[in-house]
């Protein structure tokens, strides 16, 4: 079975939205890039974007005002 990923965006009021589910890594990365560079991300209405794997582990995290925080830069 191939690994599948989900992408979530988080908002200032504490809510979140699953924007992709059960997609391959390429699609998950494309979606994360889209949401972390969107107008909402620039304005702060999107505070966080994550990619999770099949086990619900976070494999990527972007935060407004900080950029990519996980995985850490080498």
Residue pairs with C-beta under 8 A, 6 or more apart in sequence:
2 24
3 24
3 25
3 53
3 54
4 22
4 23
4 24
4 53
4 54
5 20
5 22
5 23
5 24
5 25
5 27
5 28
5 51
5 52
5 53
5 54
5 59
6 18
6 20
6 21
6 22
6 23
6 28
6 51
6 52
7 18
7 19
7 20
7 21
7 23
7 28
7 31
7 32
7 35
7 49
7 50
7 51
7 52
8 16
8 17
8 18
8 19
8 49
8 50
8 52
9 16
9 17
9 19
9 35
9 40
9 46
9 48
9 49
10 16
10 46
10 47
10 48
10 49
10 50
11 17
11 45
11 46
11 47
12 44
12 45
12 47
19 31
19 35
20 27
20 28
20 31
23 31
28 51
28 60
29 51
29 60
32 49
32 50
32 51
32 60
32 62
35 41
35 46
35 49
36 46
36 49
36 62
38 46
40 46
41 49
41 62
41 64
44 64
44 65
46 64
47 63
47 64
48 61
48 62
48 63
48 64
49 60
49 61
49 62
50 58
50 60
50 61
50 62
51 58
51 59
51 60
51 61
52 58
52 59
53 59
58 70
59 70
59 71
60 68
60 70
60 71
61 68
61 69
61 70
62 68
62 69
63 69
